[in-house]
Amino acid sequence: MQIRKTMLIRDRTETDEMGAPCAPLTRVVALAVLRNPFAGVNRDDLTELFEHGATLGAHLAAEAAAALGAPPVGYGKAAIVGADGAAEHGAALLHPRLGGPVRAVIGGGKALMPSNVKTGGLGAVIDVPLGHKDEPWSFDHIDTLSIAVPDAPRPNEIMVCVGLSDSARIRARVGKGPS
């Protein structure tokens, strides 16, 4: 796996949309931009990306958890595949093996880890979806953080993101859905 760059984005909100003070919310995304070994190649066996996903899951989750400053409550993952690749290349990084190492780092993860994969060019925005790590029906924890990197992904790259949050949305009032 050839990583060109990594980034850590920490978003902390301390007032609601109307400017009133509220319980703070911290969301962190750790990301890596890596060379896509399958860019421009039509191949069915994507196993190599499964292994890279496991390695990235452990590394990015550890970075995000350290930056969060509190126990993680929510999590999510996302990937943007450059123009010479296919969305399935991002899915191969995220789905088969990335989640287990993330769950090991954060100490939990009974709920499905929300995800988003798309193709895009330099500076494309990806919404990193977040949901409660153990309670899939906690509507108050369904959130997103939009991320863009001006010089990524290049056509032969994939940008992989792992996101964590320390609480529900700011002034969340929707509650818990059906059980």
N, C-alpha and C positions, 0 to 999 in steps of 0.2 A: 504494500500500500504506500503510495507516494502522496503525502500531504503537503500542499503548497502553503497553507496558512490556517491558523486557528484564530478564533475570536471569542470573546466573552462579553455578553451584553447584559447589564443589570438595570432593571426598570423598577423604580420604587415610587409608589403613589401614596400621598399623605392627605390629600383632600379629594372630595368627591367632584363630580362634574360641575357642580354649582359653586365650588370653592370652599365648602364647609369642611372643617377638619373631620377626619374619620380614622378608624383603625387602619394602619398602613398595610399595604400589599406590596410584596416584593416578588418580581418574576425575573428569572434568569434564563438566558439561552446560551449554551456553549455550542460552538459550531466548528466544523472542519471543512475545508475545501480540498478535495482530493482528485487526483487524476482518475478518470474513468477508464479502466482497462478494456472496456467493451465499446468505447466510442468508435463509431464507424464500422462496427463489426456486428454481423447478424448471427448470434449464437444463442442456443437454447440453454446450455448449462451455465448458470450464474452462481454456482456454488462458491466460487472465489469471493464474491461480494458478501455472501452469508458470513464468512469468517471475518471479513473486514468490519461488518456491522457489529459483531460481538466485541471486537477490539475497540471500536469507536464508542459503543454504548458504555463500556466501563470507563474509558478515558473522559468522555464528555460529561457523563453523569457525575464523576468525581469532581471535575472542575466546577460544574454548575452548583453542586451541593455545597462545596466550600465557599462559593461566592454568595450563596443564598443567605447565610447567617442565621438560619433557623431550620428546624426540621421540615423537610419537604412534605407538602400536603397534596399538591397537584403535580401532574407530569404530562408530557406530550413529546412528539417527535415529528420531524418534517424533513423533506429533501427537495432540492431543485436539481434537475439533471440538465446539463448543457445541451445545446442544439444537436450535437453529433451523437447523442445517446438517446435512450428511450426511458420513459417513466418507469418501466419495469426494472431498470437498473437501480433506481432509487428505492423501489419497493423491495428489491433483493437485499439492500443494505438495512432497511428498517424492520421488515417484518419477521423473518425467520429467527434471528439470533440477537438483535440489538436489545430487546426488552429485558431478557433475563439478567444481564449484567447491570442494567439500570436499576432493576428491582433489588438486586443485591446491594448496590451502593446506598439506596435510599431506605432500605429496610421496610419493604412492603410492596404493594402493587397487585392487589387482588383484581382490580378493575382493568379492563382493556385500556391500553395506552392509546389515546387518540393520536391520529397521524394524518399527514397531508403530503402528497407527492405530486410534483408537476414538472414539466419541462419549461425552461426559460433561459433568457440571455443575461448578459451583464446587468447587474443592478435589479434584477427581477425581485419582486416582493413575494415572500412566502408567509402565510399565516401559520404560526406554530400553535396548534390547538392544545388546550390544557383541560384536564379533567381530574377529579379527585382520584387519588391513587388506589383507594380501597372501596369507595362507594360510587358505583357507576351512575346511580340515580340522584346524586347530589347536584341539582341544577345550579346551585349557587357557585359551584366550582367550575362550571363550564365557561371557558374564557379563551382568549387568543392573544398572541403577541405577534405583531407584524415585524418581519426582519427583512432587511435588504443589505447587500454588500456591494458597493459600487463596482468592484472589479471581479465579481464572481456571480455565477459560474461561467467560466470560459467554455467554448463549445465542447471541449474534451474533459470537462470536470463535472463533479457532483458536489453540491453543498449539503452537508448533513447537519441537522440541528437536534439537540436535546434540550427541552425546556422543563423548568421546575418552578413551582410557586409555593409560597408559604401560607396562603389562606385563600378564602373565597374572593370573588370579585368585590370591588369597593361597594359598600352599602348594599350587598346582595339581598334581595327580598323575594326571590322566586321560591326558594325552599326545596323540598325533596319531592321528587316525582312519585309515580305509582310504584308499589313494591311488588 
